[in-house]
Structure formats: C-alpha cells, structure tokens
C-alpha cells in the first residue's frame, strides 16, 4: 500500500501500476484461501475445504 501511495505522489506511473497489480494479486490469493473456509465459495463434492499448505 505504501508503495502505491509513494509512486502516486512522485508521479512514477510504472511503479504505481506494478504496486496496484501486486495488491490485486494479494487480494485474489487471500480470497481464494478465505472464501472457501467461510463457506461463501462452493467446494467440489463432499470434500471439506482445507488450507493449501497442509
């Protein structure tokens, strides 16, 4: 987050785009782990949701 703010203030377009892409990637990874655990995303069959790092 701080890199996105810094790059915006210092008009570094490439760094700002990269910062936003990394933040979006983090949100997607977090959602892919969190949503099945709280029951929002469906899991296939009768397999209970587990963490990917078992």
mmCIF file as Biopython writes it, N, C-alpha, C and O atoms, coordinates in Angstrom:
data_model
#
loop_
_atom_site.group_PDB
_atom_site.id
_atom_site.type_symbol
_atom_site.label_atom_id
_atom_site.label_alt_id
_atom_site.label_comp_id
_atom_site.label_asym_id
_atom_site.label_entity_id
_atom_site.label_seq_id
_atom_site.pdbx_PDB_ins_code
_atom_site.Cartn_x
_atom_site.Cartn_y
_atom_site.Cartn_z
_atom_site.occupancy
_atom_site.B_iso_or_equiv
_atom_site.auth_seq_id
_atom_site.auth_asym_id
_atom_site.pdbx_PDB_model_num
ATOM 1   N N  . UNK A ? 1  ? 0.822   -1.181  0.000   1.0 0.0 1  A 1 
ATOM 2   C CA . UNK A ? 1  ? 0.000   0.000   0.000   1.0 0.0 1  A 1 
ATOM 3   C C  . UNK A ? 1  ? 0.870   1.251   0.000   1.0 0.0 1  A 1 
ATOM 4   O O  . UNK A ? 1  ? 0.600   2.211   -0.722  1.0 0.0 1  A 1 
ATOM 5   N N  . UNK A ? 2  ? 1.922   1.227   0.823   1.0 0.0 2  A 1 
ATOM 6   C CA . UNK A ? 2  ? 2.770   2.421   0.899   1.0 0.0 2  A 1 
ATOM 7   C C  . UNK A ? 2  ? 3.472   2.674   -0.417  1.0 0.0 2  A 1 
ATOM 8   O O  . UNK A ? 2  ? 3.720   3.829   -0.762  1.0 0.0 2  A 1 
ATOM 9   N N  . UNK A ? 3  ? 3.804   1.623   -1.170  1.0 0.0 3  A 1 
ATOM 10  C CA . UNK A ? 3  ? 4.476   1.844   -2.454  1.0 0.0 3  A 1 
ATOM 11  C C  . UNK A ? 3  ? 3.524   2.463   -3.471  1.0 0.0 3  A 1 
ATOM 12  O O  . UNK A ? 3  ? 3.951   3.260   -4.306  1.0 0.0 3  A 1 
ATOM 13  N N  . UNK A ? 4  ? 2.252   2.113   -3.413  1.0 0.0 4  A 1 
ATOM 14  C CA . UNK A ? 4  ? 1.274   2.727   -4.311  1.0 0.0 4  A 1 
ATOM 15  C C  . UNK A ? 4  ? 1.104   4.207   -3.991  1.0 0.0 4  A 1 
ATOM 16  O O  . UNK A ? 4  ? 0.998   5.034   -4.897  1.0 0.0 4  A 1 
ATOM 17  N N  . UNK A ? 5  ? 1.077   4.539   -2.710  1.0 0.0 5  A 1 
ATOM 18  C CA . UNK A ? 5  ? 0.948   5.951   -2.317  1.0 0.0 5  A 1 
ATOM 19  C C  . UNK A ? 5  ? 2.192   6.732   -2.706  1.0 0.0 5  A 1 
ATOM 20  O O  . UNK A ? 5  ? 2.094   7.843   -3.226  1.0 0.0 5  A 1 
ATOM 21  N N  . UNK A ? 6  ? 3.371   6.152   -2.455  1.0 0.0 6  A 1 
ATOM 22  C CA . UNK A ? 6  ? 4.616   6.846   -2.793  1.0 0.0 6  A 1 
ATOM 23  C C  . UNK A ? 6  ? 4.720   7.072   -4.294  1.0 0.0 6  A 1 
ATOM 24  O O  . UNK A ? 6  ? 5.072   8.163   -4.743  1.0 0.0 6  A 1 
ATOM 25  N N  . UNK A ? 7  ? 4.411   6.031   -5.069  1.0 0.0 7  A 1 
ATOM 26  C CA . UNK A ? 7  ? 4.530   6.155   -6.522  1.0 0.0 7  A 1 
ATOM 27  C C  . UNK A ? 7  ? 3.515   7.142   -7.093  1.0 0.0 7  A 1 
ATOM 28  O O  . UNK A ? 7  ? 3.793   7.804   -8.093  1.0 0.0 7  A 1 
ATOM 29  N N  . UNK A ? 8  ? 2.346   7.247   -6.472  1.0 0.0 8  A 1 
ATOM 30  C CA . UNK A ? 8  ? 1.349   8.223   -6.922  1.0 0.0 8  A 1 
ATOM 31  C C  . UNK A ? 8  ? 1.842   9.644   -6.653  1.0 0.0 8  A 1 
ATOM 32  O O  . UNK A ? 8  ? 1.724   10.521  -7.508  1.0 0.0 8  A 1 
ATOM 33  N N  . UNK A ? 9  ? 2.388   9.861   -5.475  1.0 0.0 9  A 1 
ATOM 34  C CA . UNK A ? 9  ? 2.861   11.204  -5.108  1.0 0.0 9  A 1 
ATOM 35  C C  . UNK A ? 9  ? 4.063   11.643  -5.930  1.0 0.0 9  A 1 
ATOM 36  O O  . UNK A ? 9  ? 4.231   12.831  -6.205  1.0 0.0 9  A 1 
ATOM 37  N N  . UNK A ? 10 ? 4.898   10.688  -6.323  1.0 0.0 10 A 1 
ATOM 38  C CA . UNK A ? 10 ? 6.110   11.026  -7.066  1.0 0.0 10 A 1 
ATOM 39  C C  . UNK A ? 10 ? 5.954   10.809  -8.569  1.0 0.0 10 A 1 
ATOM 40  O O  . UNK A ? 10 ? 6.945   10.813  -9.299  1.0 0.0 10 A 1 
ATOM 41  N N  . UNK A ? 11 ? 4.742   10.624  -9.030  1.0 0.0 11 A 1 
ATOM 42  C CA . UNK A ? 11 ? 4.403   10.501  -10.446 1.0 0.0 11 A 1 
ATOM 43  C C  . UNK A ? 11 ? 5.207   9.426   -11.168 1.0 0.0 11 A 1 
ATOM 44  O O  . UNK A ? 11 ? 5.677   9.628   -12.288 1.0 0.0 11 A 1 
ATOM 45  N N  . UNK A ? 12 ? 5.357   8.282   -10.508 1.0 0.0 12 A 1 
ATOM 46  C CA . UNK A ? 12 ? 6.052   7.138   -11.098 1.0 0.0 12 A 1 
ATOM 47  C C  . UNK A ? 12 ? 4.992   6.156   -11.609 1.0 0.0 12 A 1 
ATOM 48  O O  . UNK A ? 12 ? 4.545   5.273   -10.876 1.0 0.0 12 A 1 
ATOM 49  N N  . UNK A ? 13 ? 4.604   6.319   -12.856 1.0 0.0 13 A 1 
ATOM 50  C CA . UNK A ? 13 ? 3.481   5.559   -13.411 1.0 0.0 13 A 1 
ATOM 51  C C  . UNK A ? 13 ? 3.740   4.055   -13.416 1.0 0.0 13 A 1 
ATOM 52  O O  . UNK A ? 13 ? 2.878   3.276   -13.009 1.0 0.0 13 A 1 
ATOM 53  N N  . UNK A ? 14 ? 4.907   3.647   -13.868 1.0 0.0 14 A 1 
ATOM 54  C CA . UNK A ? 14 ? 5.205   2.212   -13.927 1.0 0.0 14 A 1 
ATOM 55  C C  . UNK A ? 14 ? 5.187   1.567   -12.558 1.0 0.0 14 A 1 
ATOM 56  O O  . UNK A ? 14 ? 4.630   0.484   -12.380 1.0 0.0 14 A 1 
ATOM 57  N N  . UNK A ? 15 ? 5.797   2.233   -11.593 1.0 0.0 15 A 1 
ATOM 58  C CA . UNK A ? 15 ? 5.818   1.702   -10.224 1.0 0.0 15 A 1 
ATOM 59  C C  . UNK A ? 15 ? 4.409   1.668   -9.636  1.0 0.0 15 A 1 
ATOM 60  O O  . UNK A ? 15 ? 4.076   0.754   -8.882  1.0 0.0 15 A 1 
ATOM 61  N N  . UNK A ? 16 ? 3.589   2.643   -9.970  1.0 0.0 16 A 1 
ATOM 62  C CA . UNK A ? 16 ? 2.230   2.689   -9.449  1.0 0.0 16 A 1 
ATOM 63  C C  . UNK A ? 16 ? 1.397   1.532   -10.008 1.0 0.0 16 A 1 
ATOM 64  O O  . UNK A ? 16 ? 0.654   0.883   -9.271  1.0 0.0 16 A 1 
ATOM 65  N N  . UNK A ? 17 ? 1.523   1.286   -11.286 1.0 0.0 17 A 1 
ATOM 66  C CA . UNK A ? 17 ? 0.788   0.177   -11.898 1.0 0.0 17 A 1 
ATOM 67  C C  . UNK A ? 17 ? 1.243   -1.153  -11.310 1.0 0.0 17 A 1 
ATOM 68  O O  . UNK A ? 17 ? 0.421   -2.022  -11.019 1.0 0.0 17 A 1 
ATOM 69  N N  . UNK A ? 18 ? 2.547   -1.311  -11.137 1.0 0.0 18 A 1 
ATOM 70  C CA . UNK A ? 18 ? 3.070   -2.539  -10.530 1.0 0.0 18 A 1 
ATOM 71  C C  . UNK A ? 18 ? 2.560   -2.703  -9.094  1.0 0.0 18 A 1 
ATOM 72  O O  . UNK A ? 18 ? 2.200   -3.808  -8.687  1.0 0.0 18 A 1 
ATOM 73  N N  . UNK A ? 19 ? 2.530   -1.619  -8.334  1.0 0.0 19 A 1 
ATOM 74  C CA . UNK A ? 19 ? 2.026   -1.673  -6.958  1.0 0.0 19 A 1 
ATOM 75  C C  . UNK A ? 19 ? 0.563   -2.101  -6.918  1.0 0.0 19 A 1 
ATOM 76  O O  . UNK A ? 19 ? 0.175   -2.929  -6.094  1.0 0.0 19 A 1 
ATOM 77  N N  . UNK A ? 20 ? -0.237  -1.540  -7.799  1.0 0.0 20 A 1 
ATOM 78  C CA . UNK A ? 20 ? -1.651  -1.907  -7.834  1.0 0.0 20 A 1 
ATOM 79  C C  . UNK A ? 20 ? -1.832  -3.361  -8.256  1.0 0.0 20 A 1 
ATOM 80  O O  . UNK A ? 20 ? -2.697  -4.058  -7.726  1.0 0.0 20 A 1 
ATOM 81  N N  . UNK A ? 21 ? -1.023  -3.823  -9.203  1.0 0.0 21 A 1 
ATOM 82  C CA . UNK A ? 21 ? -1.121  -5.215  -9.643  1.0 0.0 21 A 1 
ATOM 83  C C  . UNK A ? 21 ? -0.753  -6.170  -8.513  1.0 0.0 21 A 1 
ATOM 84  O O  . UNK A ? 21 ? -1.404  -7.200  -8.340  1.0 0.0 21 A 1 
ATOM 85  N N  . UNK A ? 22 ? 0.275   -5.842  -7.747  1.0 0.0 22 A 1 
ATOM 86  C CA . UNK A ? 22 ? 0.675   -6.687  -6.623  1.0 0.0 22 A 1 
ATOM 87  C C  . UNK A ? 22 ? -0.397  -6.693  -5.538  1.0 0.0 22 A 1 
ATOM 88  O O  . UNK A ? 22 ? -0.656  -7.732  -4.932  1.0 0.0 22 A 1 
ATOM 89  N N  . UNK A ? 23 ? -1.014  -5.556  -5.289  1.0 0.0 23 A 1 
ATOM 90  C CA . UNK A ? 23 ? -2.090  -5.513  -4.292  1.0 0.0 23 A 1 
ATOM 91  C C  . UNK A ? 23 ? -3.290  -6.343  -4.748  1.0 0.0 23 A 1 
ATOM 92  O O  . UNK A ? 23 ? -3.892  -7.049  -3.939  1.0 0.0 23 A 1 
ATOM 93  N N  . UNK A ? 24 ? -3.641  -6.268  -6.027  1.0 0.0 24 A 1 
ATOM 94  C CA . UNK A ? 24 ? -4.758  -7.061  -6.542  1.0 0.0 24 A 1 
ATOM 95  C C  . UNK A ? 24 ? -4.451  -8.552  -6.457  1.0 0.0 24 A 1 
ATOM 96  O O  . UNK A ? 24 ? -5.319  -9.348  -6.100  1.0 0.0 24 A 1 
ATOM 97  N N  . UNK A ? 25 ? -3.213  -8.930  -6.784  1.0 0.0 25 A 1 
ATOM 98  C CA . UNK A ? 25 ? -2.808  -10.328 -6.703  1.0 0.0 25 A 1 
ATOM 99  C C  . UNK A ? 25 ? -2.929  -10.825 -5.258  1.0 0.0 25 A 1 
ATOM 100 O O  . UNK A ? 25 ? -3.390  -11.941 -5.022  1.0 0.0 25 A 1 
ATOM 101 N N  . UNK A ? 26 ? -2.519  -10.003 -4.303  1.0 0.0 26 A 1 
ATOM 102 C CA . UNK A ? 26 ? -2.647  -10.369 -2.900  1.0 0.0 26 A 1 
ATOM 103 C C  . UNK A ? 26 ? -4.089  -10.553 -2.479  1.0 0.0 26 A 1 
ATOM 104 O O  . UNK A ? 26 ? -4.405  -11.466 -1.716  1.0 0.0 26 A 1 
ATOM 105 N N  . UNK A ? 27 ? -4.967  -9.694  -2.968  1.0 0.0 27 A 1 
ATOM 106 C CA . UNK A ? 27 ? -6.387  -9.841  -2.648  1.0 0.0 27 A 1 
ATOM 107 C C  . UNK A ? 27 ? -6.971  -11.124 -3.242  1.0 0.0 27 A 1 
ATOM 108 O O  . UNK A ? 27 ? -7.772  -11.801 -2.597  1.0 0.0 27 A 1 
ATOM 109 N N  . UNK A ? 28 ? -6.572  -11.453 -4.461  1.0 0.0 28 A 1 
ATOM 110 C CA . UNK A ? 28 ? -7.068  -12.675 -5.103  1.0 0.0 28 A 1 
ATOM 111 C C  . UNK A ? 28 ? -6.576  -13.910 -4.350  1.0 0.0 28 A 1 
ATOM 112 O O  . UNK A ? 28 ? -7.349  -14.839 -4.113  1.0 0.0 28 A 1 
ATOM 113 N N  . UNK A ? 29 ? -5.310  -13.926 -3.977  1.0 0.0 29 A 1 
ATOM 114 C CA . UNK A ? 29 ? -4.767  -15.068 -3.239  1.0 0.0 29 A 1 
ATOM 115 C C  . UNK A ? 29 ? -5.455  -15.187 -1.880  1.0 0.0 29 A 1 
ATOM 116 O O  . UNK A ? 29 ? -5.819  -16.285 -1.460  1.0 0.0 29 A 1 
ATOM 117 N N  . UNK A ? 30 ? -5.630  -14.063 -1.200  1.0 0.0 30 A 1 
ATOM 118 C CA . UNK A ? 30 ? -6.311  -14.089 0.088   1.0 0.0 30 A 1 
ATOM 119 C C  . UNK A ? 30 ? -7.748  -14.567 -0.029  1.0 0.0 30 A 1 
ATOM 120 O O  . UNK A ? 30 ? -8.215  -15.352 0.797   1.0 0.0 30 A 1 
ATOM 121 N N  . UNK A ? 31 ? -8.453  -14.096 -1.058  1.0 0.0 31 A 1 
ATOM 122 C CA . UNK A ? 31 ? -9.842  -14.516 -1.259  1.0 0.0 31 A 1 
ATOM 123 C C  . UNK A ? 31 ? -9.933  -15.990 -1.604  1.0 0.0 31 A 1 
ATOM 124 O O  . UNK A ? 31 ? -10.863 -16.670 -1.170  1.0 0.0 31 A 1 
ATOM 125 N N  . UNK A ? 32 ? -8.979  -16.496 -2.380  1.0 0.0 32 A 1 
ATOM 126 C CA . UNK A ? 32 ? -9.029  -17.917 -2.754  1.0 0.0 32 A 1 
ATOM 127 C C  . UNK A ? 32 ? -8.816  -18.822 -1.543  1.0 0.0 32 A 1 
ATOM 128 O O  . UNK A ? 32 ? -9.267  -19.967 -1.543  1.0 0.0 32 A 1 
ATOM 129 N N  . UNK A ? 33 ? -8.149  -18.334 -0.534  1.0 0.0 33 A 1 
ATOM 130 C CA . UNK A ? 33 ? -7.968  -19.110 0.695   1.0 0.0 33 A 1 
ATOM 131 C C  . UNK A ? 33 ? -9.112  -18.890 1.684   1.0 0.0 33 A 1 
ATOM 132 O O  . UNK A ? 33 ? -9.560  -19.828 2.343   1.0 0.0 33 A 1 
ATOM 133 N N  . UNK A ? 34 ? -9.572  -17.671 1.781   1.0 0.0 34 A 1 
ATOM 134 C CA . UNK A ? 34 ? -10.541 -17.314 2.814   1.0 0.0 34 A 1 
ATOM 135 C C  . UNK A ? 34 ? -11.975 -17.690 2.454   1.0 0.0 34 A 1 
ATOM 136 O O  . UNK A ? 34 ? -12.690 -18.228 3.300   1.0 0.0 34 A 1 
ATOM 137 N N  . UNK A ? 35 ? -12.412 -17.428 1.240   1.0 0.0 35 A 1 
ATOM 138 C CA . UNK A ? 35 ? -13.813 -17.641 0.884   1.0 0.0 35 A 1 
ATOM 139 C C  . UNK A ? 35 ? -14.278 -19.092 1.018   1.0 0.0 35 A 1 
ATOM 140 O O  . UNK A ? 35 ? -15.374 -19.316 1.531   1.0 0.0 35 A 1 
ATOM 141 N N  . UNK A ? 36 ? -13.509 -20.080 0.587   1.0 0.0 36 A 1 
ATOM 142 C CA . UNK A ? 36 ? -13.973 -21.458 0.825   1.0 0.0 36 A 1 
ATOM 143 C C  . UNK A ? 36 ? -14.032 -21.808 2.313   1.0 0.0 36 A 1 
ATOM 144 O O  . UNK A ? 36 ? -14.869 -22.615 2.719   1.0 0.0 36 A 1 
ATOM 145 N N  . UNK A ? 37 ? -13.173 -21.225 3.116   1.0 0.0 37 A 1 
ATOM 146 C CA . UNK A ? 37 ? -13.145 -21.534 4.552   1.0 0.0 37 A 1 
ATOM 147 C C  . UNK A ? 37 ? -14.369 -20.991 5.280   1.0 0.0 37 A 1 
ATOM 148 O O  . UNK A ? 37 ? -14.823 -21.594 6.253   1.0 0.0 37 A 1 
ATOM 149 N N  . UNK A ? 38 ? -14.910 -19.862 4.827   1.0 0.0 38 A 1 
ATOM 150 C CA . UNK A ? 38 ? -16.071 -19.291 5.491   1.0 0.0 38 A 1 
ATOM 151 C C  . UNK A ? 38 ? -17.376 -19.751 4.861   1.0 0.0 38 A 1 
ATOM 152 O O  . UNK A ? 38 ? -18.452 -19.353 5.307   1.0 0.0 38 A 1 
ATOM 153 N N  . UNK A ? 39 ? -17.292 -20.601 3.809   1.0 0.0 39 A 1 
ATOM 154 C CA . UNK A ? 39 ? -18.488 -21.164 3.206   1.0 0.0 39 A 1 
ATOM 155 C C  . UNK A ? 39 ? -19.088 -20.334 2.103   1.0 0.0 39 A 1 
ATOM 156 O O  . UNK A ? 39 ? -20.176 -20.666 1.633   1.0 0.0 39 A 1 
ATOM 157 N N  . UNK A ? 40 ? -18.452 -19.283 1.665   1.0 0.0 40 A 1 
ATOM 158 C CA . UNK A ? 40 ? -19.018 -18.452 0.604   1.0 0.0 40 A 1 
ATOM 159 C C  . UNK A ? 40 ? -18.831 -19.098 -0.761  1.0 0.0 40 A 1 
ATOM 160 O O  . UNK A ? 40 ? -19.766 -19.129 -1.560  1.0 0.0 40 A 1 
ATOM 161 N N  . UNK A ? 41 ? -17.637 -19.614 -1.041  1.0 0.0 41 A 1 
ATOM 162 C CA . UNK A ? 41 ? -17.366 -20.275 -2.321  1.0 0.0 41 A 1 
ATOM 163 C C  . UNK A ? 41 ? -17.653 -21.763 -2.173  1.0 0.0 41 A 1 
ATOM 164 O O  . UNK A ? 41 ? -17.338 -22.366 -1.147  1.0 0.0 41 A 1 
ATOM 165 N N  . UNK A ? 42 ? -18.242 -22.341 -3.187  1.0 0.0 42 A 1 
ATOM 166 C CA . UNK A ? 42 ? -18.561 -23.770 -3.148  1.0 0.0 42 A 1 
ATOM 167 C C  . UNK A ? 42 ? -17.308 -24.597 -3.391  1.0 0.0 42 A 1 
ATOM 168 O O  . UNK A ? 42 ? -16.454 -24.235 -4.201  1.0 0.0 42 A 1 
ATOM 169 N N  . UNK A ? 43 ? -17.213 -25.705 -2.680  1.0 0.0 43 A 1 
ATOM 170 C CA . UNK A ? 43 ? -16.120 -26.650 -2.913  1.0 0.0 43 A 1 
ATOM 171 C C  . UNK A ? 43 ? -16.699 -27.867 -3.623  1.0 0.0 43 A 1 
ATOM 172 O O  . UNK A ? 43 ? -17.868 -28.192 -3.416  1.0 0.0 43 A 1 
ATOM 173 N N  . UNK A ? 44 ? -15.920 -28.544 -4.448  1.0 0.0 44 A 1 
ATOM 174 C CA . UNK A ? 44 ? -16.453 -29.685 -5.200  1.0 0.0 44 A 1 
ATOM 175 C C  . UNK A ? 44 ? -16.745 -30.889 -4.305  1.0 0.0 44 A 1 
ATOM 176 O O  . UNK A ? 44 ? -15.919 -31.279 -3.480  1.0 0.0 44 A 1 
ATOM 177 N N  . UNK A ? 45 ? -17.919 -31.465 -4.477  1.0 0.0 45 A 1 
ATOM 178 C CA . UNK A ? 45 ? -18.280 -32.701 -3.776  1.0 0.0 45 A 1 
ATOM 179 C C  . UNK A ? 45 ? -18.378 -32.567 -2.271  1.0 0.0 45 A 1 
ATOM 180 O O  . UNK A ? 45 ? -18.738 -31.519 -1.735  1.0 0.0 45 A 1 
ATOM 181 N N  . UNK A ? 46 ? -18.045 -33.661 -1.610  1.0 0.0 46 A 1 
ATOM 182 C CA . UNK A ? 46 ? -18.119 -33.713 -0.152  1.0 0.0 46 A 1 
ATOM 183 C C  . UNK A ? 46 ? -16.769 -33.440 0.494   1.0 0.0 46 A 1 
ATOM 184 O O  . UNK A ? 46 ? -16.583 -33.731 1.676   1.0 0.0 46 A 1 
ATOM 185 N N  . UNK A ? 47 ? -15.841 -32.896 -0.246  1.0 0.0 47 A 1 
ATOM 186 C CA . UNK A ? 47 ? -14.506 -32.624 0.272   1.0 0.0 47 A 1 
ATOM 187 C C  . UNK A ? 47 ? -14.558 -31.347 1.109   1.0 0.0 47 A 1 
ATOM 188 O O  . UNK A ? 47 ? -14.926 -30.292 0.593   1.0 0.0 47 A 1 
ATOM 189 N N  . UNK A ? 48 ? -14.198 -31.424 2.381   1.0 0.0 48 A 1 
ATOM 190 C CA . UNK A ? 48 ? -14.194 -30.191 3.194   1.0 0.0 48 A 1 
ATOM 191 C C  . UNK A ? 48 ? -13.057 -29.264 2.760   1.0 0.0 48 A 1 
ATOM 192 O O  . UNK A ? 48 ? -11.998 -29.737 2.346   1.0 0.0 48 A 1 
ATOM 193 N N  . UNK A ? 49 ? -13.263 -27.978 2.848   1.0 0.0 49 A 1 
ATOM 194 C CA . UNK A ? 49 ? -12.196 -27.037 2.448   1.0 0.0 49 A 1 
ATOM 195 C C  . UNK A ? 49 ? -11.014 -27.133 3.387   1.0 0.0 49 A 1 
ATOM 196 O O  . UNK A ? 49 ? -11.186 -27.212 4.603   1.0 0.0 49 A 1 
ATOM 197 N N  . UNK A ? 50 ? -9.819  -27.127 2.833   1.0 0.0 50 A 1 
ATOM 198 C CA . UNK A ? 50 ? -8.600  -27.178 3.625   1.0 0.0 50 A 1 
ATOM 199 C C  . UNK A ? 50 ? -7.659  -26.103 3.135   1.0 0.0 50 A 1 
ATOM 200 O O  . UNK A ? 50 ? -7.811  -25.579 2.032   1.0 0.0 50 A 1 
ATOM 201 N N  . UNK A ? 51 ? -6.691  -25.782 3.962   1.0 0.0 51 A 1 
ATOM 202 C CA . UNK A ? 51 ? -5.665  -24.825 3.548   1.0 0.0 51 A 1 
ATOM 203 C C  . UNK A ? 51 ? -4.742  -25.493 2.556   1.0 0.0 51 A 1 
ATOM 204 O O  . UNK A ? 51 ? -4.543  -26.706 2.622   1.0 0.0 51 A 1 
ATOM 205 N N  . UNK A ? 52 ? -4.172  -24.729 1.635   1.0 0.0 52 A 1 
ATOM 206 C CA . UNK A ? 52 ? -3.301  -25.290 0.607   1.0 0.0 52 A 1 
ATOM 207 C C  . UNK A ? 52 ? -1.942  -25.705 1.129   1.0 0.0 52 A 1 
ATOM 208 O O  . UNK A ? 52 ? -1.213  -26.411 0.432   1.0 0.0 52 A 1 
ATOM 209 N N  . UNK A ? 53 ? -1.577  -25.291 2.329   1.0 0.0 53 A 1 
ATOM 210 C CA . UNK A ? 53 ? -0.238  -25.581 2.848   1.0 0.0 53 A 1 
ATOM 211 C C  . UNK A ? 53 ? -0.221  -26.748 3.829   1.0 0.0 53 A 1 
ATOM 212 O O  . UNK A ? 53 ? 0.667   -26.814 4.679   1.0 0.0 53 A 1 
ATOM 213 N N  . UNK A ? 54 ? -1.177  -27.669 3.734   1.0 0.0 54 A 1 
ATOM 214 C CA . UNK A ? 54 ? -1.250  -28.791 4.686   1.0 0.0 54 A 1 
ATOM 215 C C  . UNK A ? 54 ? -0.013  -29.615 4.613   1.0 0.0 54 A 1 
ATOM 216 O O  . UNK A ? 54 ? 0.114   -30.603 5.336   1.0 0.0 54 A 1 
#
